[in-house]
């Protein structure tokens, strides 16, 4: 096995290629993640986090999240466990052909994938509309621009 030296593009398997030549050297391999706000931010202290956690806005955020997440979690687990229980205790029903070789059990199993995607889309929509505005305001208060 040949010895590779870092920094020599002919010997370094992770050296930047010509497409990144226009970037500053310290910008490689990935750009620094920055915020969209202008200027440096204040680093919140533990006491500031605790004070924010005691605000009515934060309590509303938690209640809104829990009011959505717990019922959805229960519905999801129920859906999955009903499928498993039917597979164990009702094999004749689950094996009943629906369309050719496609059985009821296979159809319900495949539907679990669709249900998961739908629940994900519902959560993203919910979070974007109900959680993100509150959390963004709380974050802005904590990270006051200096």
N, C-alpha and C positions, 0 to 999 in steps of 0.2 A: 504494500500500500504506500503510495507516494505521500510525502509530507506536504500539506497545503499551507501557504502563508496568507494570512489575512491582509487585505489591502491590495494585493496584486490581482487585477481582474482576470488575468490568464490562469491563475492558480486558485482563485477564491470562488467557490461555487455560489456564494450569495452576494457577490459584488454587484453594484448597480450597473445596469446596461446603459446604452447611449440614450435611450428615451428619457432617462432621468438626469441627463447631463446638465440641464438648465436649472436644476434645483440646487440650493446650497448644500454643502457637504453634511452639515448637521441636521438637515431636513430628511435624510434618508434613513431607514427604508419607508417610514410612514410619517406623514405630517403630524404635528402635535394637535391634539384635539383641543379646540378652543371654543369658548362660548360666543354667542351672537351679540352679547352686550358689549358696550364700549367701556374700556378702562378696567383697572384691577378691581378685584372684589375683596370684600371683607371675609376673613375666615371665621366662621361662627365658633363660639366657645361652647363648652358643655352646658353652661348655665343658660346660654341663649337657646340651645336646642331644647332644654327642659322647659324654658319659658314658652317657647313656641308650642311644645306638646300640650301645654295647659290652656292654650287659647281655644275659644269657641270654634274658630275656623278649622283647627286641626281636629278637634273632636267631631266636627261635621264631616270632615274628610274620612276619618276612621269609621264613623257610623254609616256613611254612604257606601264605602268599600265593603264593609262587613254585611250590610243589607243586601248587597248584590252577590258577593263571593260565597257566603255560606249557603244560600239556597241553590246557587248554581253548582257548587261542589256536591251537595246532597243529591241533586238531580243527576249529575254525571255519574257518581258512584252507584246510585240506584240503577241507572241505565246499564252500566257494565255488569253489576251483580245479577240483575234480572237475566241478562244474556247467559251468564255462566250457570246460574241456577237452572234455567230452562235447558241448557245443554246437558246438565247432569240428570235432572229429574224428569225431563220430557223429551227423551231422544227420538221417540217416534214422531212427535209434533215437529221437532227441529229438522228431522230427516225427510219430512214431507216435500215432495217435488213441487216447485212453484212454476218454473219455466224450464222445461227440459231437465237437464241435470242440475240446475240451480235449485237448492233446497231453501226452505224457510229459514233455517239456521244460518246458512251461508249469506242469505240476503240480510238478515238482521246483523250478522257480523260485519258485513261490508257497510251497512248503514251506520255502524259505530264510527267509522272514519268520517263520513259526511257530518254526523252530529258533532264530532270534535271540531271540525272546521267551522261549522255554524256557530258553536259556542265561542270559539276564538274570535270570530268576526263580531259577535254580539258584545263580547267583553271589550274589544278594541273600540267599538263605537261608544259603548258606555263610558269607558275610561276617558276617551277623547272629549266627550261632552260634559261629563259630570265630575271626574276626578282631576283631570289635567288643569282646568282653570284654577281650582282651589290650591293644588300643589304648586303650581307655577307662582301664584301670589305668595304663598308661604316661603318658597325658595327665594323669591326676589327680596322679601323682607329680611331673610337670614343673610343673604349675600349682597347687602347694600353696596352699590358701587362707591368706591372711595374717591 
